[in-house]
């Protein structure tokens, strides 16, 4: 009994509302209820992300009778399950997780049934093509690699999502474009002359372009650190709220930025110009 109480206390401290058994099933706690360093990092990131999502979740639950939350590139659905049990269980909201690997989607669906999460759905397919409701209220993506984050953003904008929250992972597309392209400005060219600088600049430019593209399509964007660098090097949170139809000034800045650096990232190719 004492061990069970201690495990419950650990789970409640990590993420209030999350059952110990679910955390164990997700391998975020060991069979004996202990927490290893890797799981602690994951839980800290997810807990902080859920805290930052509180305003978005409160907003869509208040304004829509049956809101839909979509988690893109769900993987093992850590974020989806913990969001559901701590924030959405008992509400009219549905949570749809998109995952391209069928075995992970099947395992998550089985887990949802075992842990009584009836309003969780799991769709096998690509982010770009997976069937979704015509209108969704919140789209998330936690560590979707490279252009998968762009796919999530394009899908969110195309679904008129009221809120978007992404934590990008590795991103290599723009770095490759910087290496292949020829820029007329030799000073700008020196920023990406070395492979290391090209990779770092490409990563930074990718997220700058993402933020500008969202602003061009009517979103108010906040970019912030999710957790400390000691927990993850991939911890930039892009949080966006729809406030208008489009912003031509942001589109003009986006077009100029891409032209200056000779890049055409996936999100630019995927979204129509707001000009």
N, C-alpha and C positions, 0 to 999 in steps of 0.2 A: 504493500500500500504506500509506504514511504517513497519508494522508487517511482511509483506512478505519479504521486503528487509532485515530486521533484521534476519529472519529465514535463508535466503540465505547466509548471512554473517556468521552465526553460522556454517552452513553446510560446507561452503567453508573453514573455519578455521579448522574444524575437518577433512575433507577429500576433498580436491579439486577435482571437477568433479563429486561428488556424488549429485544427485538431492535431494532436501529437501523432496519431496514426497516419494522417495524410502527409505530414512532414517526413515521417519515416518511409512511407511508400514512395515519396519523391526523392528519397535518399538525401534529404537535407538534414535529417537526424539519423544516427546509427540505430541498429536494432535495440540497443540498450538506452537510447534516448540521448546519446552524447552528440556533440557538435564538433565537426572537424574544421580546420582552417578554411578549406575551399568552400564548404557549405556556409560558413559564417560570412564570407565575402558575398556570396550570392544572395543570402538573406538580407544582408545590410543594404545592398543595392535595391532589391525589390521592395523592401520596407520603405526606404526613402522615396522611391519612385511612386509608391502608392500614396504616401503622404502628399507628394506634389500633385498627384492626380485628384486629390480630394475635391478641389473646387470644380474640376471638370465633371466628376461623377455626381456631385451635388447638383450641378446645373442641369445636366441631362435628366436626372431623376426627377427634378422639380418641374421641368418644362415638357417632358414627353411621357405619355402614358405607358409605353412599352419600349424603352430605348434599347438599341442594339450596340454592343461594344464588340469590336473586332480586334483580335490579336494576330498580327501577321508574322509569319516565320516562327511559329510557336515553339518548335522543338519539342521538349518534354513537357511544355506548358506549365513551367514553374510560375510565370507571371499570371497566366490565366487562372490557374487554380487558386493561387493565393489572393488574387483580386476578387475572385468569386466568393470564397468563404469568408473573407474579411470585410468586403465592401458591398457585395451584390446579393448574397444569399438573403432570401426573404423579401426582395424587391421585385418589381415587375420587369427588371432588365434581363436581357439575354446576352450571352457571351459566345461569340463564334471564334474559334481558333483555326487558323489556316496553317497547314503543315504539308510540305511536299512529300515527306517520307511516310508511306502508308503504315509501316509498322509502329511508328511513333503516334500517329493519329489513332490507330486501333487501341494501343495501350492506354492512351489518354481517355478515349471513350469508355473503356472498361473501368478505368479509375473513377471517372465521373459517376458511373452507375453504382460502383461500390460505396462511394462516399456521398451519395444522395445529392448530386449536383444536377438536377433535372433540366436546368436552363442553360447548360453548357452544350455547345454543338462543336463537332470537329469535322472540318472539311479537308479532304486530301486533294492537293493540287498546288499549282503555282499561285503566288500572290496576285499576279496579273489576271489570271483566268478563273480562279476559284469562284463558284457561285455564291453570291451574297445578296441580301435584301437590297432593293433599289436605294434605300435611304438608311444610312447608319449615323450614329451620333458621336461615337468616339472610336478612333483607330489608334492602336499602339503597336510598337515593334521594339523589342528589346534585343539588341545585338544581332540584328539581321545583317549578314555579311555583304560587303561591297555594294552592288547595285540593288540588292534585295530591299534595302532601306528606301531607295528611290521608288521601287515598285510599290512599297507600302504607302509612300507619300502620294504617288500618282493615283493609286486606288482610292485613297482617302479623299483627295480633292474631287475625283470623279464621282464619288458617292456623296458629295456635299456634307462631309463630316463636320460637325460643329466644333470638335476638338481633335487634335492630333498630338500624339506624344511618341517620339522615337529617341532611342539611345543607339546611335550608329556603332557598328563594329569596324572591322578592317574595311578599307576602301582604297582600291587600287586603280580604278578606271581613269580618273583624272591624272594621276601620276603617269600612267602610260601615255595619255594624250599630250602631256607636257613634254615627254621624251620624244614623241613622234613629230610634234608640230614645230613650225618655224614662226617665231614672233619678230615683228619688225623692230621692236624696242629691245636693243641689246642689254639695257639695264635690267629689264624684267627677265630676260633670258638667263642672267647670272643667278637669279633666285632658284633656278632648278637645274643648274649645270651639273651638280653632283647628285648621284643616285639617292643618297640619304636626304639631302635637302629637297629633292624632287618628290620623294615619298611623303615627307612631312608637309611640304607646301601643298601637294595634291590632296592630302587628307583635310587640311585646313580649308582650302578652296572648295572642296566638295561640300562641306557643311555651310560655308558662306553662301554658296549657290542655292543650297536647299532652303535656307532661311529666306533669301531674296525671292525665290520662286513661290514660296508660301505667301509672302507679303504681296506679291504681284497678284495672287489669286484671292486676296481679300482677308488674309489671316493676320492677326496680331501675334507676333512671334517673340518668344523669350528663349534665350540660349543660356544655359547655366551648367555648372558642374553637378553631376549626380552624387558622387561620393569622392572621398579623398583618393589621391593617386596611389596610396598604399594598397587600395583594394582592387583597382582596375585602371589600366591605361586607356580604356575605351569607356569613358564616363561622361560624355557630353550629351546633355539632354536638350532636345529641341521640342519646345512645347508651343502649340499654336492654337488660337481660338478664332473662329470665323466671325468677322465683324462687318464685312462689306463684300460686294461682289468681286471687285478687282481694284488694283492700284496701278495705274499706268506709270507713275513715277518709279515705283519699285521695279516694274518690268523694264523700263529704260535703263536703270542702273544694272540690272541683271544682264541685259543685252550687251551693254558696254563692257562689263567685267569679262564676260565670256569671249568677246571679241579681242580684248586687250591680251588675254592669256592664250588665245587660240584653242579654247576648249568647248566641248559640247557634251556635257554630262547627261546621264540617263534621265534625270528629272526634267531637264530642258527638252529633250527629245520626246518625252512622254506626255508633257502638258502643252496645251495650246497656248499661244502667246496671249497675254492679257492686254496687249497694245490696241 
